[in-house]
């Protein structure tokens, strides 16, 4: 039986997995969700004996049911290969009373590689299955990490091109250098004079513009998305939570059936939503601890049941979480509303018109799996320093937000359930913030001096992703106002 998907805003709009991957966003602006969340059909003992690639197949086959076994395994094996600097793909290290799931061993040293290494293969396979003749234009907004990972994944992939928008002054220097030096004849990078939410809103508006879609079709193009709104991004993220649990069992840290907690530094909500889907598949996750930085719109939502984006946007040292519209939360809203697409559509309309929505008491009662927490800038820096001083382990700023929230959670609850912290980026991506947290004396150094100093302190070799941008030339220098995003896309595609 094929697992079908429908829009969170209209149950009548349905798609197969490959159609949902191709479209990215439903035509009504909703997100594609599986009509039911499948149960794991392998035991934890069986999964614990498998490689990352084998676990990926066992999870993804349950969601992407219109791919043959050969097609799906081909996508998986092409994605999780020597691009990763460890055969484990997602190793786990125990430090300071928690298990850090290191999701940054891919080619762009951030967790986005876990899904964006496979998405191009899922997308091109989906295009063939559906007889697509147009060139697929990947249109995406990034708060820092998605952009580079998507660019690297789609660079020179036949039948595709990619345009990435990012906030010009809202990403780290290393993140920006990674993007603007990206090679590939089919890649374009555009800085906007606005924040991530402006970039994301502009991208969504283009997806929903039917007149633009018609003009593109005539020119032989169609849009798809590499953002976490694409189900082809979400499904591969479920894998690493299943893998993490199976490793805890394999390593004798827990027994099969024991509970684990998960802490996820959260901006767009896709990463923690993947853990929620894993729990709903039968993985014994007890609490899903949602960690925010000073842009704590999600913390406030879990506290009050009110989502309110009308607040000051704060630039922090964890820029990938500097987000006030958490797009993937819509999938959770749909689920806790009892899969009521009309209710979900009403709430999303309220968000787009007033910037606020309130969930019902019944919906709030369905959020007991989640705990919200946040860590401010001072505590983020203090957490980096404390763990380094105690363990000699250096984490990035986003992981530190999660570690700070977890420490507060344990102090408040006394909960000693074994806990996995999603370590979402290498400290090399945020070198200045990380080194300043350890000692302010480093602030006088240049960006690449800091890279070498970090290597000395951590004993971790400088990743290739950093080495290759030291002297790389800038290949992308377009900057536009957020209101001119569509005009810029039309120029790039020569539609105007």
Buried (B, 14 or more C-beta within 10 A) or exposed (E): EEBBBBBBBBBEBBBBBBBBBBBBBBBBBBBBBBEEBBEBEBEBEBBBEBEBBBBBBBBBBBBBBBBEEEBBBBBBBEBBEEBBBEEBBBBBEBBBEBBBBBBBBBBBBBBBBBBBBBBBBBBBBBBEBBEBEBBBBBBBBBBBBBBBBBBBBBBEBEBBBBBBBBBBEBBBEBBBBBBBBBEBEBBBBBBBBBBBBBBBBBBBEBBBBEEBBEBBEEBEBBBBBBBBBBBBBBBBBBBBBBBBBBBBBBEEBBEBEBBBBBBBBBBBBBBBBBBBBBBBBBBBBBBBBBBBBBBBBBBBBBEEBEBBBEEEBEEBBBBBBBBBBBBBBBBBBBBBBEBBBEBBBBBBEBBEEEBEBBBEEEBBEBBEBBBBBBBBBEBBBBBBBBBBEEEEBBBBBBBBBBBBBBBBBBEEEEBEBBBBBBBBBBBBBBBBBBBBBBEEEBEEBEBBEBBBBBBEBBEBEBBEBBBEBEEBEEBBEBEBEBEBBBEBBBEBBEBE
